Amino acid sequence: SVYAEPNFTAAGTETIYVGQPQTETGSFATSYTPTGASAVTRAAETVQLTGTALAAVQGVQGAVVYEGNGSRGTSVMVGSGGSQYRPYISGTSFSAYDGTTALSAAGSVPTSSVWRGGVAWSAAGRSITLNGGAVASDANGTGTFTNVYLGSNNGRLWVNTHIRSVGFYNSRLPDATLQSKSVVNAAY
């Protein structure tokens, strides 16, 4: 949440001091953590999916479309408590991992600009695309997701990009639809 003082007309002699700024919006906002005279370590926060989003990602078929801003290193967008990721970034490669085999999209994730990618799956296989590019597919189905996290896999890997938006679908999107939804700012 953001706190703002009312507007006023300055005489030109005022001094404004700003201390302890922290702006976080949405339902995942955190509390202020004062550091005092020494550093303070805050426990990592995890966003574990529940309800409709969890059911969509755990399903035998589904899709995730993810929009981020920049990338640094390895990032898990949507991960299980194990080693399955729908999707993840390694370097600048946008991929999905079923616990055995990675499927990577054509192109690379930009390190300092907005991008969007999508992954879809069913028992017949997976599809992945990045920034409206060519769709890559394979015949590997996906394993069962038990616990599902947004931006991590519950403690080992974390997201290293700004999450702008994410959409979950409870059915496998056709490749052409997945491709069109992977264009930055396209409608979910």
Buried (B, 14 or more C-beta within 10 A) or exposed (E): EEEEEEEEEEEEEEEEEEEEEEEEEEEEEEEEEEEEEEEEEEEEEBBEBEEEBBBBBBBEBBBBBBBBBBBBEBBBBBBBBBBBBBBBBBBBBBBBBBEEEBBBBEBBBBEEEBBBBBBBBBEEBBBBBBBBBEBBBBEBBBEEBEBBBBBBBBEEBBBBBEBBEBBBBBEBBEBEBBBBBBBBEBEE
